[in-house]
Amino acid sequence: MSDHKHEHGHEHGEACGCGHDHDHEHEEFVLTLTNEQGEDVEMVLVETFDVGEKLYALLLERENPEADGIILRMEEEDEEMVLYNIEDETEWKAVEEAYNELLAQQE
C-alpha cells in the first residue's frame, strides 16, 4: 500500500477500537486505500489491537479476503482516525509478535 496517510471518518462500531461496548449488529467497516500500482482497493477492517500505547488495525481486501492482509498503525488526529504504514523495523517486530499472540489466543 502507499506511503501516505489514509484518513477516514471514525464511526463507532464493533471493531472501531474505541473501547466502548457496542451491542448492535456488526457492520462492515470498509476503507479505500491506494496500492503500489496506484489502484484503489477496498479493505475491510477485521480487527484492532493494542501494542503498548499504540493501536493497530488488521485490514483484508474486500474482494480477496484470502490474500495476505495488512497491519497499519491507527492514530487520532483532529477527531479523525488516520492510518500509517509501519516503517520502523523494531515497531514492526513488536506488532508482529503481538498479533501472533492474539491469533494463538483465538485458536
Chimera marker file (.cmm) of the C-alpha trace (Angstrom):
<marker_set name="trace">
<marker id="1" x="0.000" y="0.000" z="0.000" r="1" g="1" b="0" radius="0.5"/>
<marker id="2" x="1.115" y="3.580" z="-0.419" r="1" g="1" b="0" radius="0.5"/>
<marker id="3" x="3.299" y="5.506" z="1.994" r="1" g="1" b="0" radius="0.5"/>
<marker id="4" x="0.885" y="8.362" z="2.627" r="1" g="1" b="0" radius="0.5"/>
<marker id="5" x="-1.555" y="8.577" z="5.491" r="1" g="1" b="0" radius="0.5"/>
<marker id="6" x="-5.111" y="7.417" z="4.938" r="1" g="1" b="0" radius="0.5"/>
<marker id="7" x="-7.867" y="9.433" z="6.587" r="1" g="1" b="0" radius="0.5"/>
<marker id="8" x="-11.391" y="8.305" z="7.167" r="1" g="1" b="0" radius="0.5"/>
<marker id="9" x="-14.251" y="9.348" z="9.399" r="1" g="1" b="0" radius="0.5"/>
<marker id="10" x="-14.494" y="7.328" z="12.581" r="1" g="1" b="0" radius="0.5"/>
<marker id="11" x="-17.879" y="5.878" z="13.391" r="1" g="1" b="0" radius="0.5"/>
<marker id="12" x="-18.292" y="3.723" z="16.451" r="1" g="1" b="0" radius="0.5"/>
<marker id="13" x="-18.815" y="0.071" z="15.651" r="1" g="1" b="0" radius="0.5"/>
<marker id="14" x="-17.847" y="-3.364" z="16.876" r="1" g="1" b="0" radius="0.5"/>
<marker id="15" x="-14.277" y="-3.125" z="15.533" r="1" g="1" b="0" radius="0.5"/>
<marker id="16" x="-13.741" y="0.595" z="15.967" r="1" g="1" b="0" radius="0.5"/>
<marker id="17" x="-11.213" y="0.211" z="18.792" r="1" g="1" b="0" radius="0.5"/>
<marker id="18" x="-12.802" y="2.957" z="20.872" r="1" g="1" b="0" radius="0.5"/>
<marker id="19" x="-13.067" y="0.795" z="23.986" r="1" g="1" b="0" radius="0.5"/>
<marker id="20" x="-16.851" y="1.063" z="24.252" r="1" g="1" b="0" radius="0.5"/>
<marker id="21" x="-19.214" y="-1.900" z="24.373" r="1" g="1" b="0" radius="0.5"/>
<marker id="22" x="-21.420" y="-1.987" z="21.270" r="1" g="1" b="0" radius="0.5"/>
<marker id="23" x="-24.485" y="-4.238" z="21.414" r="1" g="1" b="0" radius="0.5"/>
<marker id="24" x="-25.717" y="-3.591" z="17.887" r="1" g="1" b="0" radius="0.5"/>
<marker id="25" x="-25.397" y="-5.774" z="14.805" r="1" g="1" b="0" radius="0.5"/>
<marker id="26" x="-21.902" y="-5.823" z="13.258" r="1" g="1" b="0" radius="0.5"/>
<marker id="27" x="-21.490" y="-3.643" z="10.178" r="1" g="1" b="0" radius="0.5"/>
<marker id="28" x="-18.541" y="-3.986" z="7.833" r="1" g="1" b="0" radius="0.5"/>
<marker id="29" x="-16.103" y="-1.066" z="8.152" r="1" g="1" b="0" radius="0.5"/>
<marker id="30" x="-14.677" y="-0.532" z="4.646" r="1" g="1" b="0" radius="0.5"/>
<marker id="31" x="-11.794" y="1.758" z="3.669" r="1" g="1" b="0" radius="0.5"/>
<marker id="32" x="-10.451" y="2.525" z="0.226" r="1" g="1" b="0" radius="0.5"/>
<marker id="33" x="-6.653" y="2.502" z="0.071" r="1" g="1" b="0" radius="0.5"/>
<marker id="34" x="-4.323" y="3.050" z="-2.871" r="1" g="1" b="0" radius="0.5"/>
<marker id="35" x="-1.920" y="0.200" z="-3.628" r="1" g="1" b="0" radius="0.5"/>
<marker id="36" x="1.620" y="0.457" z="-5.011" r="1" g="1" b="0" radius="0.5"/>
<marker id="37" x="0.280" y="0.338" z="-8.585" r="1" g="1" b="0" radius="0.5"/>
<marker id="38" x="-1.936" y="3.375" z="-7.933" r="1" g="1" b="0" radius="0.5"/>
<marker id="39" x="-5.140" y="1.327" z="-7.905" r="1" g="1" b="0" radius="0.5"/>
<marker id="40" x="-7.877" y="1.846" z="-5.320" r="1" g="1" b="0" radius="0.5"/>
<marker id="41" x="-8.531" y="-1.262" z="-3.231" r="1" g="1" b="0" radius="0.5"/>
<marker id="42" x="-11.428" y="-1.689" z="-0.811" r="1" g="1" b="0" radius="0.5"/>
<marker id="43" x="-10.180" y="-3.017" z="2.513" r="1" g="1" b="0" radius="0.5"/>
<marker id="44" x="-12.262" y="-4.325" z="5.408" r="1" g="1" b="0" radius="0.5"/>
<marker id="45" x="-11.245" y="-3.533" z="8.977" r="1" g="1" b="0" radius="0.5"/>
<marker id="46" x="-11.151" y="-7.002" z="10.518" r="1" g="1" b="0" radius="0.5"/>
<marker id="47" x="-9.636" y="-6.330" z="13.905" r="1" g="1" b="0" radius="0.5"/>
<marker id="48" x="-7.904" y="-3.730" z="16.027" r="1" g="1" b="0" radius="0.5"/>
<marker id="49" x="-5.386" y="-4.452" z="18.767" r="1" g="1" b="0" radius="0.5"/>
<marker id="50" x="-3.051" y="-2.553" z="21.066" r="1" g="1" b="0" radius="0.5"/>
<marker id="51" x="0.704" y="-2.816" z="21.328" r="1" g="1" b="0" radius="0.5"/>
<marker id="52" x="1.858" y="-0.706" z="24.237" r="1" g="1" b="0" radius="0.5"/>
<marker id="53" x="0.204" y="2.691" z="23.904" r="1" g="1" b="0" radius="0.5"/>
<marker id="54" x="-0.458" y="2.370" z="20.156" r="1" g="1" b="0" radius="0.5"/>
<marker id="55" x="-3.467" y="0.999" z="18.269" r="1" g="1" b="0" radius="0.5"/>
<marker id="56" x="-3.142" y="-1.130" z="15.128" r="1" g="1" b="0" radius="0.5"/>
<marker id="57" x="-5.643" y="-2.294" z="12.507" r="1" g="1" b="0" radius="0.5"/>
<marker id="58" x="-5.719" y="-5.530" z="10.514" r="1" g="1" b="0" radius="0.5"/>
<marker id="59" x="-7.210" y="-4.951" z="7.058" r="1" g="1" b="0" radius="0.5"/>
<marker id="60" x="-8.151" y="-7.535" z="4.418" r="1" g="1" b="0" radius="0.5"/>
<marker id="61" x="-9.062" y="-6.966" z="0.774" r="1" g="1" b="0" radius="0.5"/>
<marker id="62" x="-12.840" y="-6.926" z="0.448" r="1" g="1" b="0" radius="0.5"/>
<marker id="63" x="-12.774" y="-8.745" z="-2.917" r="1" g="1" b="0" radius="0.5"/>
<marker id="64" x="-9.990" y="-11.167" z="-1.931" r="1" g="1" b="0" radius="0.5"/>
<marker id="65" x="-10.200" y="-11.937" z="1.809" r="1" g="1" b="0" radius="0.5"/>
<marker id="66" x="-7.929" y="-14.981" z="1.421" r="1" g="1" b="0" radius="0.5"/>
<marker id="67" x="-4.997" y="-12.750" z="0.377" r="1" g="1" b="0" radius="0.5"/>
<marker id="68" x="-2.486" y="-11.569" z="2.942" r="1" g="1" b="0" radius="0.5"/>
<marker id="69" x="-3.814" y="-8.688" z="4.991" r="1" g="1" b="0" radius="0.5"/>
<marker id="70" x="-2.003" y="-5.572" z="6.078" r="1" g="1" b="0" radius="0.5"/>
<marker id="71" x="-1.479" y="-4.086" z="9.506" r="1" g="1" b="0" radius="0.5"/>
<marker id="72" x="-1.396" y="-0.309" z="9.875" r="1" g="1" b="0" radius="0.5"/>
<marker id="73" x="-0.941" y="1.946" z="12.901" r="1" g="1" b="0" radius="0.5"/>
<marker id="74" x="-4.021" y="3.982" z="13.825" r="1" g="1" b="0" radius="0.5"/>
<marker id="75" x="-3.733" y="7.471" z="15.302" r="1" g="1" b="0" radius="0.5"/>
<marker id="76" x="-6.408" y="10.015" z="16.094" r="1" g="1" b="0" radius="0.5"/>
<marker id="77" x="-5.838" y="13.447" z="14.573" r="1" g="1" b="0" radius="0.5"/>
<marker id="78" x="-8.423" y="16.233" z="14.751" r="1" g="1" b="0" radius="0.5"/>
<marker id="79" x="-11.129" y="13.732" z="15.774" r="1" g="1" b="0" radius="0.5"/>
<marker id="80" x="-10.382" y="11.552" z="12.712" r="1" g="1" b="0" radius="0.5"/>
<marker id="81" x="-8.654" y="8.179" z="12.662" r="1" g="1" b="0" radius="0.5"/>
<marker id="82" x="-5.583" y="8.198" z="10.402" r="1" g="1" b="0" radius="0.5"/>
<marker id="83" x="-3.757" y="5.061" z="9.241" r="1" g="1" b="0" radius="0.5"/>
<marker id="84" x="0.024" y="4.913" z="8.868" r="1" g="1" b="0" radius="0.5"/>
<marker id="85" x="2.385" y="2.336" z="7.411" r="1" g="1" b="0" radius="0.5"/>
<marker id="86" x="4.733" y="0.751" z="9.938" r="1" g="1" b="0" radius="0.5"/>
<marker id="87" x="8.171" y="1.821" z="8.740" r="1" g="1" b="0" radius="0.5"/>
<marker id="88" x="10.290" y="1.078" z="11.830" r="1" g="1" b="0" radius="0.5"/>
<marker id="89" x="11.649" y="-2.497" z="11.999" r="1" g="1" b="0" radius="0.5"/>
<marker id="90" x="11.562" y="-2.579" z="15.815" r="1" g="1" b="0" radius="0.5"/>
<marker id="91" x="7.946" y="-1.416" z="15.857" r="1" g="1" b="0" radius="0.5"/>
<marker id="92" x="7.026" y="-3.976" z="13.174" r="1" g="1" b="0" radius="0.5"/>
<marker id="93" x="8.599" y="-6.848" z="15.148" r="1" g="1" b="0" radius="0.5"/>
<marker id="94" x="6.629" y="-5.859" z="18.275" r="1" g="1" b="0" radius="0.5"/>
<marker id="95" x="3.382" y="-5.621" z="16.273" r="1" g="1" b="0" radius="0.5"/>
<marker id="96" x="4.001" y="-8.949" z="14.542" r="1" g="1" b="0" radius="0.5"/>
<marker id="97" x="4.686" y="-10.661" z="17.876" r="1" g="1" b="0" radius="0.5"/>
<marker id="98" x="1.559" y="-9.159" z="19.471" r="1" g="1" b="0" radius="0.5"/>
<marker id="99" x="-0.589" y="-10.189" z="16.504" r="1" g="1" b="0" radius="0.5"/>
<marker id="100" x="0.755" y="-13.753" z="16.547" r="1" g="1" b="0" radius="0.5"/>
<marker id="101" x="-0.052" y="-13.950" z="20.284" r="1" g="1" b="0" radius="0.5"/>
<marker id="102" x="-3.566" y="-12.689" z="19.546" r="1" g="1" b="0" radius="0.5"/>
<marker id="103" x="-4.014" y="-15.398" z="16.897" r="1" g="1" b="0" radius="0.5"/>
<marker id="104" x="-2.786" y="-18.089" z="19.299" r="1" g="1" b="0" radius="0.5"/>
<marker id="105" x="-5.319" y="-16.956" z="21.927" r="1" g="1" b="0" radius="0.5"/>
<marker id="106" x="-8.169" y="-17.168" z="19.397" r="1" g="1" b="0" radius="0.5"/>
<marker id="107" x="-7.385" y="-20.764" z="18.371" r="1" g="1" b="0" radius="0.5"/>
<link id1="1" id2="2" r="1" g="1" b="0" radius="0.2"/>
<link id1="2" id2="3" r="1" g="1" b="0" radius="0.2"/>
<link id1="3" id2="4" r="1" g="1" b="0" radius="0.2"/>
<link id1="4" id2="5" r="1" g="1" b="0" radius="0.2"/>
<link id1="5" id2="6" r="1" g="1" b="0" radius="0.2"/>
<link id1="6" id2="7" r="1" g="1" b="0" radius="0.2"/>
<link id1="7" id2="8" r="1" g="1" b="0" radius="0.2"/>
<link id1="8" id2="9" r="1" g="1" b="0" radius="0.2"/>
<link id1="9" id2="10" r="1" g="1" b="0" radius="0.2"/>
<link id1="10" id2="11" r="1" g="1" b="0" radius="0.2"/>
<link id1="11" id2="12" r="1" g="1" b="0" radius="0.2"/>
<link id1="12" id2="13" r="1" g="1" b="0" radius="0.2"/>
<link id1="13" id2="14" r="1" g="1" b="0" radius="0.2"/>
<link id1="14" id2="15" r="1" g="1" b="0" radius="0.2"/>
<link id1="15" id2="16" r="1" g="1" b="0" radius="0.2"/>
<link id1="16" id2="17" r="1" g="1" b="0" radius="0.2"/>
<link id1="17" id2="18" r="1" g="1" b="0" radius="0.2"/>
<link id1="18" id2="19" r="1" g="1" b="0" radius="0.2"/>
<link id1="19" id2="20" r="1" g="1" b="0" radius="0.2"/>
<link id1="20" id2="21" r="1" g="1" b="0" radius="0.2"/>
<link id1="21" id2="22" r="1" g="1" b="0" radius="0.2"/>
<link id1="22" id2="23" r="1" g="1" b="0" radius="0.2"/>
<link id1="23" id2="24" r="1" g="1" b="0" radius="0.2"/>
<link id1="24" id2="25" r="1" g="1" b="0" radius="0.2"/>
<link id1="25" id2="26" r="1" g="1" b="0" radius="0.2"/>
<link id1="26" id2="27" r="1" g="1" b="0" radius="0.2"/>
<link id1="27" id2="28" r="1" g="1" b="0" radius="0.2"/>
<link id1="28" id2="29" r="1" g="1" b="0" radius="0.2"/>
<link id1="29" id2="30" r="1" g="1" b="0" radius="0.2"/>
<link id1="30" id2="31" r="1" g="1" b="0" radius="0.2"/>
<link id1="31" id2="32" r="1" g="1" b="0" radius="0.2"/>
<link id1="32" id2="33" r="1" g="1" b="0" radius="0.2"/>
<link id1="33" id2="34" r="1" g="1" b="0" radius="0.2"/>
<link id1="34" id2="35" r="1" g="1" b="0" radius="0.2"/>
<link id1="35" id2="36" r="1" g="1" b="0" radius="0.2"/>
<link id1="36" id2="37" r="1" g="1" b="0" radius="0.2"/>
<link id1="37" id2="38" r="1" g="1" b="0" radius="0.2"/>
<link id1="38" id2="39" r="1" g="1" b="0" radius="0.2"/>
<link id1="39" id2="40" r="1" g="1" b="0" radius="0.2"/>
<link id1="40" id2="41" r="1" g="1" b="0" radius="0.2"/>
<link id1="41" id2="42" r="1" g="1" b="0" radius="0.2"/>
<link id1="42" id2="43" r="1" g="1" b="0" radius="0.2"/>
<link id1="43" id2="44" r="1" g="1" b="0" radius="0.2"/>
<link id1="44" id2="45" r="1" g="1" b="0" radius="0.2"/>
<link id1="45" id2="46" r="1" g="1" b="0" radius="0.2"/>
<link id1="46" id2="47" r="1" g="1" b="0" radius="0.2"/>
<link id1="47" id2="48" r="1" g="1" b="0" radius="0.2"/>
<link id1="48" id2="49" r="1" g="1" b="0" radius="0.2"/>
<link id1="49" id2="50" r="1" g="1" b="0" radius="0.2"/>
<link id1="50" id2="51" r="1" g="1" b="0" radius="0.2"/>
<link id1="51" id2="52" r="1" g="1" b="0" radius="0.2"/>
<link id1="52" id2="53" r="1" g="1" b="0" radius="0.2"/>
<link id1="53" id2="54" r="1" g="1" b="0" radius="0.2"/>
<link id1="54" id2="55" r="1" g="1" b="0" radius="0.2"/>
<link id1="55" id2="56" r="1" g="1" b="0" radius="0.2"/>
<link id1="56" id2="57" r="1" g="1" b="0" radius="0.2"/>
<link id1="57" id2="58" r="1" g="1" b="0" radius="0.2"/>
<link id1="58" id2="59" r="1" g="1" b="0" radius="0.2"/>
<link id1="59" id2="60" r="1" g="1" b="0" radius="0.2"/>
<link id1="60" id2="61" r="1" g="1" b="0" radius="0.2"/>
<link id1="61" id2="62" r="1" g="1" b="0" radius="0.2"/>
<link id1="62" id2="63" r="1" g="1" b="0" radius="0.2"/>
<link id1="63" id2="64" r="1" g="1" b="0" radius="0.2"/>
<link id1="64" id2="65" r="1" g="1" b="0" radius="0.2"/>
<link id1="65" id2="66" r="1" g="1" b="0" radius="0.2"/>
<link id1="66" id2="67" r="1" g="1" b="0" radius="0.2"/>
<link id1="67" id2="68" r="1" g="1" b="0" radius="0.2"/>
<link id1="68" id2="69" r="1" g="1" b="0" radius="0.2"/>
<link id1="69" id2="70" r="1" g="1" b="0" radius="0.2"/>
<link id1="70" id2="71" r="1" g="1" b="0" radius="0.2"/>
<link id1="71" id2="72" r="1" g="1" b="0" radius="0.2"/>
<link id1="72" id2="73" r="1" g="1" b="0" radius="0.2"/>
<link id1="73" id2="74" r="1" g="1" b="0" radius="0.2"/>
<link id1="74" id2="75" r="1" g="1" b="0" radius="0.2"/>
<link id1="75" id2="76" r="1" g="1" b="0" radius="0.2"/>
<link id1="76" id2="77" r="1" g="1" b="0" radius="0.2"/>
<link id1="77" id2="78" r="1" g="1" b="0" radius="0.2"/>
<link id1="78" id2="79" r="1" g="1" b="0" radius="0.2"/>
<link id1="79" id2="80" r="1" g="1" b="0" radius="0.2"/>
<link id1="80" id2="81" r="1" g="1" b="0" radius="0.2"/>
<link id1="81" id2="82" r="1" g="1" b="0" radius="0.2"/>
<link id1="82" id2="83" r="1" g="1" b="0" radius="0.2"/>
<link id1="83" id2="84" r="1" g="1" b="0" radius="0.2"/>
<link id1="84" id2="85" r="1" g="1" b="0" radius="0.2"/>
<link id1="85" id2="86" r="1" g="1" b="0" radius="0.2"/>
<link id1="86" id2="87" r="1" g="1" b="0" radius="0.2"/>
<link id1="87" id2="88" r="1" g="1" b="0" radius="0.2"/>
<link id1="88" id2="89" r="1" g="1" b="0" radius="0.2"/>
<link id1="89" id2="90" r="1" g="1" b="0" radius="0.2"/>
<link id1="90" id2="91" r="1" g="1" b="0" radius="0.2"/>
<link id1="91" id2="92" r="1" g="1" b="0" radius="0.2"/>
<link id1="92" id2="93" r="1" g="1" b="0" radius="0.2"/>
<link id1="93" id2="94" r="1" g="1" b="0" radius="0.2"/>
<link id1="94" id2="95" r="1" g="1" b="0" radius="0.2"/>
<link id1="95" id2="96" r="1" g="1" b="0" radius="0.2"/>
<link id1="96" id2="97" r="1" g="1" b="0" radius="0.2"/>
<link id1="97" id2="98" r="1" g="1" b="0" radius="0.2"/>
<link id1="98" id2="99" r="1" g="1" b="0" radius="0.2"/>
<link id1="99" id2="100" r="1" g="1" b="0" radius="0.2"/>
<link id1="100" id2="101" r="1" g="1" b="0" radius="0.2"/>
<link id1="101" id2="102" r="1" g="1" b="0" radius="0.2"/>
<link id1="102" id2="103" r="1" g="1" b="0" radius="0.2"/>
<link id1="103" id2="104" r="1" g="1" b="0" radius="0.2"/>
<link id1="104" id2="105" r="1" g="1" b="0" radius="0.2"/>
<link id1="105" id2="106" r="1" g="1" b="0" radius="0.2"/>
<link id1="106" id2="107" r="1" g="1" b="0" radius="0.2"/>
</marker_set>
